[in-house]
Amino acid sequence: MFALSDGTTSLYFSGGGGVIGGHAHESVRQASGAFIKAGNDFLQHLKPCESYPLPAIGQANFYALTDAGILTAGAIEDDLGHARSFLSPLFYAGQEMITQLRLISQNGD
């Protein structure tokens, strides 16, 4: 999942393919904006990083591109989904962005 403050929003699948061009849809722009806002709310909890490994099975990693560099945090997906992680609000905002991207993809937009 990829979102920039200019509205650029995309979803890439590990097996190839994805959904690009989300910025052309108001529902995606709104969800992306909410995701970025949630990310900004958590910046003080993220740590600088220089490598970007794929998450382990059952894990989710978040990366934020900032003026100060790339920051990261991760958590167990089950904890994120059941609001047991401080990052759960960011996870939920990301899930809404994925939902909106999938909806435009299914509608052929």
C-alpha positions as CSV (number, residue, x, y, z in Angstrom):
1,M,0.0,0.0,0.0
2,F,1.4,3.4,-1.0
3,A,0.0,6.9,-0.2
4,L,1.4,10.4,-0.7
5,S,0.1,13.7,0.6
6,D,-0.6,14.8,-3.0
7,G,-3.3,12.1,-3.3
8,T,-1.2,9.4,-5.1
9,T,-2.5,6.1,-3.8
10,S,-1.7,2.6,-5.0
11,L,-1.9,-1.0,-3.8
12,Y,0.6,-3.5,-4.9
13,F,0.3,-7.3,-4.5
14,S,3.3,-9.5,-3.6
15,G,2.5,-11.9,-6.4
16,G,2.4,-9.1,-8.9
17,G,-0.2,-6.6,-10.1
18,G,-2.1,-4.1,-8.0
19,V,-4.3,-1.1,-8.2
20,I,-3.0,2.3,-9.3
21,G,-4.6,5.6,-10.1
22,G,-6.6,5.8,-6.9
23,H,-6.0,9.6,-6.8
24,A,-8.6,10.0,-9.5
25,H,-11.4,8.9,-7.1
26,E,-12.7,11.1,-4.3
27,S,-13.4,8.1,-2.1
28,V,-9.8,7.0,-2.4
29,R,-8.4,10.5,-1.8
30,Q,-10.5,10.8,1.4
31,A,-9.4,7.4,2.7
32,S,-5.8,8.2,1.8
33,G,-5.9,11.5,3.5
34,A,-7.3,9.9,6.7
35,F,-4.5,7.3,6.5
36,I,-1.8,9.9,6.2
37,K,-3.3,11.9,9.0
38,A,-3.3,8.8,11.2
39,G,0.3,8.2,10.2
40,N,1.2,11.8,11.2
41,D,-0.4,11.2,14.6
42,F,2.0,8.3,15.2
43,L,5.3,9.7,13.9
44,Q,6.7,10.2,17.4
45,H,6.3,6.4,18.0
46,L,8.2,5.4,14.8
47,K,11.9,4.7,14.6
48,P,14.4,5.6,11.8
49,C,15.3,2.7,9.5
50,E,17.6,2.0,6.7
51,S,16.3,-1.3,5.4
52,Y,12.8,-2.3,4.5
53,P,12.3,-6.0,4.9
54,L,9.0,-7.7,4.2
55,P,7.0,-8.5,7.3
56,A,7.0,-12.0,8.7
57,I,3.8,-13.9,8.4
58,G,1.2,-12.5,10.8
59,Q,3.1,-9.2,11.1
60,A,2.5,-5.8,9.6
61,N,5.1,-3.1,9.0
62,F,4.4,0.6,8.5
63,Y,6.9,2.9,6.8
64,A,6.6,6.7,6.7
65,L,8.6,8.9,4.4
66,T,9.3,12.2,6.2
67,D,11.6,15.2,5.7
68,A,13.7,13.6,8.4
69,G,14.0,10.2,6.6
70,I,12.1,7.0,6.6
71,L,10.5,5.9,9.9
72,T,9.0,2.5,10.8
73,A,7.0,0.5,13.3
74,G,5.4,-2.9,13.2
75,A,3.0,-5.1,15.1
76,I,1.3,-8.4,15.0
77,E,-1.7,-8.3,12.6
78,D,-4.0,-10.0,15.1
79,D,-3.2,-7.3,17.7
80,L,-3.7,-4.6,15.2
81,G,-7.1,-6.0,14.1
82,H,-8.3,-6.4,17.6
83,A,-7.3,-3.0,18.8
84,R,-4.5,-4.4,21.1
85,S,-1.8,-2.3,19.5
86,F,-1.2,1.4,19.7
87,L,-0.9,1.3,15.9
88,S,-4.4,-0.1,15.5
89,P,-6.0,3.2,14.4
90,L,-3.3,3.4,11.6
91,F,-4.1,-0.2,10.7
92,Y,-7.8,0.6,10.5
93,A,-7.2,3.7,8.4
94,G,-5.1,1.6,6.0
95,Q,-7.8,-1.1,5.8
96,E,-10.3,1.6,4.7
97,M,-7.9,2.8,2.1
98,I,-7.5,-0.7,0.8
99,T,-11.3,-1.2,0.7
100,Q,-11.7,2.0,-1.4
101,L,-9.0,0.9,-3.8
102,R,-10.5,-2.5,-4.2
103,L,-14.0,-1.0,-4.8
104,I,-12.7,1.2,-7.7
105,S,-10.9,-1.8,-9.0
106,Q,-14.0,-4.0,-8.9
107,N,-16.1,-1.3,-10.6
108,G,-13.6,-1.1,-13.4
109,D,-12.9,2.6,-12.8
